[in-house]
């Protein structure tokens, strides 16, 4: 394996010495194909669909199978002018942007890390796999505010493999065992750090409580594709209240029409159940409508999504603890800029994972060298 890597590295250096554009072009073309596959992953996995069945891509509007000549990366969307050939419905520009971003990431990896920083061939391949998995995570989080640990674990495995393929460039050591320890240690440390930040944020900013001067009627019922909790004139979307599985909502001194006893008690809601003070659990999906009265409301929300810790794990194994810290700071700045530009107010949910990933990409291509130079001069 080591001998094969040396031969591939020598071949890569010989090719790029004469034609600097060859390696980025080859990686970029491969990245475009991977980007097309990522669109399948981004659409199907969060919806519980298999990425293998059906094998061919299909139109999400009319479910008609898309022929191969209309599914060419980067080309087909432009050729069709962003509209489906089968039913004429508009194809979101996100599909084309994912292919473009994956192409750019693969080409930049080959040029900046391969030619400019002399990273080994296998390390470049594993970094590209890491980048593709992180791109899928970024898009899913942006669209649905959901992080799939299975995809981030693919990125983490690729990050560890990259550290083992080129321990010197990534961790400044020639020993594989040291690189493995540093990679895993950084990943676990980043995971724990994000968990602690989330816990601190929940303690400081995650709770809201209010009491009503008079008894209020509450109703929980279906509202379109979502569930709505109404208390008096107030309306709360269930998807906003339970963006994280650990979130909780409590009604104080409340009654519910489901039980025979009407003694006021605290009713604690999760995304799927309502639990009374005596231990009675009501499955929400078994009821079209629940109602009662209450004298107050309290909510407990996660200040930082639990999926962000999985993203930090994937960043840590490849970029190290320094890269994780850089991604946190850069991600916070980018997130603030995003909130200001998009007009997102305080308390309104927004995904942190995408800006965390963008911060990691900045570190990988530029920040890593900049941070090392900064530490060297200190």
Secondary structure, 3 states (H helix, E strand, C coil): CHHHHHHHHHHHHHHHHHCHHHHHHHHHHHHHHHHHHHHHHHHHHHHCCCCCCCCCCECCCCCCECCHHHCCCCHHHHHCCCECCCCCCECCHHHHHHHHHHHHHHHHHHHHHHHCCCCCHHHHHHHHHHHHHHHHHHHHHHHHCCCCHHHHHHHHHHHHHHHHHCHHHHHCCCCHHHHHHHHHHHHHHHHHHHHHHHHHHHHHHCEEEEEEEEEEEEEEEEECCEEEEEECCEEEEHHHHCCCCCCEEEEEEEEECCCCCCCCEEEEECCCEEECCCCCEEEHHHCCEEEEEEEEEEEECCCCCCHHHHHHHHHHHHHHHHHHHHHHHHHHHHHHHHHHHHCCCCCCCCCCHHHHHHHHHHHHHHHHHHHHHHHHHC
